């Protein structure tokens, strides 16, 4: 038992033990040590003229143990996002060179070692390679990576990361690595051609561009705490984009919940396998043009490195399934069961499976922007099949699951079945002074940076939505806002935090509300550790 943690306190409301079993450290087992990393996914990017060398700086956080001998995986492919997700079939059009260095202070940099070289030539469509770094990363700390690639101009490359400007992450482009290194050493401003559509998701022509870097990160020194594997989709991966990340690079609900340094359950690291758009029916299956097993081969490489022990601890949370929705109940249900109980358990027999009852989906009229609960409509199959599927998941799926984590219960409005809380539940002051500028708005109360909010531009009838990129006190008791886009705001317009982005995904105020309703005591469901 970790010193200072109580042996047992029972949360009667949720029927779980708030203490945790003894953690048995295994400092020789390679385990994930950060949750800010991401699988390559989405789209490829054409290297423009004078921009064949692309790099940046990213800030990650370690978990609750000191990390030695870190290893970093680099991939030559990316996952799709959308109907075929997570098929790993987005490819660069040519080989490219990769390199990276690492720092604990953003000043002194240690180069990665690619099997004796400072760089690696990544063949297009290659499974990838590993790099190591001669560095110790302190627990509960921030560390920095400066990944870089070099590809011929006009060729397409892939990426993982949207930089988070409020955390001083950056993205640069140059003609070659010498010029790129000069930008890195100067900690220069972002390269303008690569710095467009900030905090926007779409394709390569209308969204924030992706920076290539390592994906899976593992290291030695593990303290024995649970490392659950999460079969995830956009409800983990796409609730936020960049501007709302917390100080430790966490986006979305699940990472924030695991990363919370609870005095009884501790700070945990999870292994997230999915990407936005993941369908259970596409996961862990296929080959060639439908392959979705490359990520699993990577974590199995770590299993080999560990002498047969996985880089996760025997608990899998089956969060994916919402994108398999179908008006035929059995089709939707079997997509979930076939992934979790046939393909996954076929590969990893004996794993304790946690079911995850899914949140619903709603829609609204365009002028309402999810301002009220009453304005939301529940359509099929969410109105017809979701309750049946979730009821089965809560009762073990006919003996298929050991327990469950009820994402529906802490995501949806408990007072309005099947609906999200309306923005009306999160009033946050008023606009002070009329404006039509994205950089001149002022508010009477602080707003969470990166949050989507509603402005009541016509009292009682019209709610215009916008993302607040930054919010800073102006010294007079008001707050300066920088909005993602320009809009006309009348003086005194009421401001409300949005609970849902689109009737599917939570927005930041909804995430923080759900986080407050999801007991840390439920981390006790992530045992036993094996």
Buried (B, 14 or more C-beta within 10 A) or exposed (E): EBEEBEEEEEBEEBEBBBBBEEBEEBBEBBBBBBBBBBBBBBBBBBBEEBBBBBBBBBBBBBBBBBBBBBBBBBBBBBBBBBEBBBBBBBBBBBBBBBBBBBBBEBEEBEBBBBEEEEBBEBBBBBBBBBBBBEBBBEBBBBBBBBBBBBBEEEBBBBBBBBBBBBBEBBBBBBBEBEBBBEBBEEEEEBBEEBBEBBBBBEEBEEBBBBBBBBBBBBBBBBBBBBBBBBBBBBBBBBBBBBBBBBEBBBBBBBBBBBBBEBEBBBBBBBBBBBBBBBBBBBBBBBEEEEBBBBBBEBBBBBBEBBEEBBBBBBBBBBBBBBBBBBEEBEBBBBBBBBBBBEBBBEEBEEBBBBBBBBBBBBBBEEEBBBBBBEBBEBEEBBBEBBBEBBEBBBEBBEEBBEBBBBBBBBBBBEEBEBBBBBBBBBEBBBBBEEBEEBEBBBBBEBBBBBBBBBBBBEEEEBBBBBBBBBBEEEEEEBBBBBBBEBBEBBEEBBBBBBBBBBBBBBBBBBBBBBBEEBBBBBBBBBBEBE
